Amino acid sequence: MTTTQRPVPTRPLGTTGPAVSALGLGCMGMSALYGESDRTESIATIHAALDAGVTLLDTGDFYGMGHNELLIAEALRSAPAAAREQALTSVKFGALRTVEGGFTGYDGRPAAVKNFAAYSLQRLGTDHIDIYRIARVDPDVPIEETVGAIAELVEAGHVRHIGLSEVGADTLRRAAAVAPIADLQIEYSLISRSIEEKILPAARDLGIGITAYGVLSRGLISGHFTRDRELAPGDFRGMSPRFQGENLGRNLDLVDRLRALAETKGVTVAQTAIAWVLAQGADIVPLVGARRRDRLAEALGALDVTLDAADLAAIEEAVPAGAAAGERYPAAQMAHLDSEH
């Protein structure tokens, strides 16, 4: 494992998508689900990411009920023109919310797809979305209809590329038969590896890239989460099985093993975990959910980490596939994942 200094490289989003920075910035936590965030620091973090050469900004229209898109728009307006022009927006849609913040399902009807897009374009202050995807498959609407509606948005110039999120291999194939799919956004990390059996091979067979979220498992394998940490009100990790009771202890034991490896190489736990995802293939772009500039800087350091075969074998031995305790979502949310069926 060695470190070198180099500019942020790019990776293609599949065979039909754009070239993007090898790390993308997931912006959800700046608006929702992890407790209070600092607007000024959030915008500064987006600016720092753009300045470093990160081009892919990932959001969802339901993150803070539009708050996240407005935040990104503000950050882009105040960024240097060159950085703004290089930025690519990846937007998820379809989640239905309540005033209280609850989730009540997903809407993938063609009319709804176009409605969601119209609102996102207004909030983002742009004339197009670079990659557009439904957050979860609507069980009442064939994926062909949802993708077909996005394809019409592409034809009209409102969307540049079509993406998918958390779909299984069969759904991926059905969608790809309708229109070119740039990438599949799906959870993938050292402790979330279920895509390796069927989904990742299908994506590669179809020439579809992977944008991997949860590469630090919501901070669980970042090296910064402690056994006695008290979560803020509104932090959804309070309901996540992997952060509960004995599960948390067992999972942090895995992190301790990873820390021992990282320390011998002079890098951090987070950098090791991100570098592992980067090493799984040039068709995989990890999304890092940094909300602060210091966490962003640490994540970017993963680009300077080279894992050789011995390093990868040691990591695999320390954190083997299937070692995590607990599911990645509560049962009700797992039921919405086409990728898990």
N, C-alpha and C positions, 0 to 999 in steps of 0.2 A: 504494500500500500504506500504510494508516494503522492506528494503534492507538488503541483506546478502552478504557475501563474499563466492564465490565458483568458481571452475575452469570452463572453458567453457564446457558446456555439449554438447552432440551430439544428432542428430536426424537422423532418416533414411530417405533417399530419396525414398519414396514409399516402396512397398514390394519387389522390385527387385533391387533397387539401393543401393549405398554404404551408410554407416553412415558418416555424415559430421558434422562439427561444427554447433551449433544452429544458429549462425550468419555467413553469407558468406560475402566476400569482393568483391563488384562490382568495377572493375578497369577501367571502361570506361572513367570516368572523368579525369583520369591521362593522357589521350591521345587526347580527343576529346570532343567537344560540350559544354564545360563550360568555354571556353576561355583558356588563357595560364595556364600551370601547371609547377611545379618544378620537374624535373626529379629526382634530389637527394632526395627531400622530398617524392616523390612518392615511390621510392625504399625503403626508410626508413620506410614508412607506411606499405608496404607489409611485410617487415621484422618484424615490431612491431606486425602486425596481426598474423603472423606465430608464433612468440614468445609467444603470448598470448593464442595460441591454436586454432586460426582460420585455418581451413584446406581447405575451399572451395574458390577458386579464380575464379571469373567469368569474361569472356572477350568475344570479338567478333573479327573475323578476319578483319572486316571492321572498327574497332575503330582506327582511325588514319591511315587507310590503312596498317595495319600490325604493326604499332608502338606499340600498346598495348601488342600484343603477344611478341614482342621483349623485351619490358620493363619487362614483367613477367619473361621471360627467364633469363634476366640479374639479376633480383632480386633473382630468385631461384638458379642461379649459385653461387651467393655470400652469400646465406643463409647457416646456419649450416646444415650439412648433415641430421640430424634427422628431422629438420623442412622441408627440401626439400622432404624427403621421405614421409612425412605425407600430403603434399600438393596435392590437387585434382584440376584439371583444367576443367572448364565448358566453352565450346566454342560455340558461335553462328556463323553461316555462311550464305551465300546466298545473302547478299545485294550487289547490283551492284553500283559502284561509278564512278564519273567522276574525272578528274585531279583537277578540281576546288573544289571538295568536295561534289558535289551534289549526290543525290540518284536517280537511274533510274529504280529500280525494284528489283526483286528477281529471283534467278535461282535455282530451286530444281530438275533439271534433274539428274538422277543417275550419268552420267559422270561428271557433274559439282560438285556434292557432293564429289566424290572421288578426283577431282582436288583440291577443296577447302581444303580438309583434308590433302592432300600431302603438300600443302604450309604451313598450320598451324603447322604440325609436324616439318617441317624444321625451322620455326621461333621460335617455342617453344623449340626446341632442345631436343625433347623427342621422344620415340618410340610409345607413345599412348596418346590419349586424353581420359580423364575420363568420361565426359558427352558431347555429341555432338548433336547439334540441329540446325535446320534451324530457322533463326531469324523471318521470316514471311512466311506464306504459299505462295508458288508460285501458282497463280491462274490458270496457264496453265499446271500444272503438278499435277496429283492426289497425295494426301499425301501418299498413299500406296506405290507409286514408290520412293518417297524421303526417307521414313522410311525404305523401303526395301534395298535401297543403303547403308544406315547407318548400317543396320543389317549385310550386307556383310562385312563392315569395322569391325564390332564387331567380326564376324567369323574369319576374317584375323588377329585379334589381334591389329588392329590400334586404335580401340575405345573400351572402356569398357562398356559404358551404353548409351542408347538412351534417349534424352530429346526432348521436344517440347517447342514452344514459342508462346504465344498469339494466341492460337487456341480455337475455340468454342467446346462445349460439343460433337456435332456430329463428328467433325473432330478428337477429342480425342478418341472417340470410334473406329472410322475407323482405326486410327493409331495403337491402342492397339490390334486390331485384326491381325495385321501383325507381330508385335514383341513386347517384353516386353518394356514398357516405364517407365523410372525411375521417371521422374518429368516433370512438366509443369512450365515453367518460365513465369510469368505474373504479371502485375502491380496489387498491392493490398496494400491499406493503408486505414487509417481512412476516407479519402476523395475520394477513388477509390475502390468501393465495389461491382462493377457489377458482379464479379465472384461468389458472394454468391448465386445467384438465380439458375443457371444451371451448371456452369462450376465446381465450387468446389464440389457440390454433385456428379457430374459425375466422377471427379478425385478420390474421396473417394470410390465410388462404384467400380472403376477399380483398386484400390490400387496404384494410382499414386500420388507422393508427389508434393508439391508446393514450388518452389523457388520464393519468392515474391520480385520483384524489385519496386523501387519507393516508398518505405515505408515512406519516408519523402517528397514524391511528389516533387522530384528534389530541395529539400531545402525549399519549400514553407511552410511546416509545421514543420520545424526544430527548430523554435524559433529564428533563426538567420537572417531571411530575413526581411528587413524593407521596408516600403512604399516608401521611397525616394532612394532606392538603384539603382545605375546605372549599368547596365550589361555590361560586357566587349564585345568587338567585337568578333563575332563568338560564343557567348553564345546563344544556341538555345532557351533558355527560353524567349528571346526577341520576339519569334514568338509563344510562347505557350499561348493558350487562357486563362489559369488560372492566368497568370502573367500580363494580359492586363487591363488597365483602371479600371473601376468599379469592374471587376472581382477580381483583386488583392486586392482591399480594402475589399471586402466582404469575401474573403478567409482569409485574415489576421485578420479579426474580429473573425473568427472561431479559429484561432491560439491564440488570446488573451483569449478566453474562456478556451482553453486547458491549457494555461500558468497559469491561475488562479488556476486550479486544481493541476497542477504540483507543483507550489510553496507551496501550503499548505502541500504537502507530502515530500518536500525537494528533488525533482528530477527535471530534466530539461524537457522542452517540447519535445525535440528529444527522450529522454529516454522513456517518456510516450507513444509517438507515436509508437516507435519500440516495446515496451513491449506490447502494445495493439495487434500488429500483432502476436507476439510470443504467446499471450494468446488465439488466435483463433484456435489453434490445434497443436499437436505435429508433425503433418505431414506438417507443414509450416515452411520453413527456410527463414527468411528475409535476403536480400542482402543489405548491407549498402555501399553507394558510397563514403566513406571517402577518401579524397585526402591528408589529413594531419594527423599526429599522434595525435594531440589534438582532432580532430573530431572523429578519431577512438576510442580513449579512452572514449569519451563521449558515443559513440554508444555501446561499450562493457559494459558500466555501465547499459544498459537496461537489461542485463542478471541478474542483481542483484535486479531488480524491480519485486515484486510480486503484481499483481493486483487481488484483491478479487472481489466478486460479486458486492459490493457497488461501488467500484472504476470503474468497467466496466460500470455499469449503469450510473454513473455520466459522464463518458466520452461519452457514447452514447447520453446522454441528451445534452451535450455541443456541440458535433459534430455528429448529426444524419446522417444516410445514406442518400445520395443524396443532402447533404447540399452544396457541392462545387459549385462555380460559374465557368462555362466554361468547355469545354471538356478537356480531358487530352492530346490530340494532336491536331494540326491544322487539318482541314477537309481532306486535301489530304492524310495525314498520317493515319487518322482514317479509311479511305477507304481501307487501306492495312491490317487492323486488322480483321482476321477471328473471333476473340473472340468477336467482336462487331456486328457481322452479325447474 
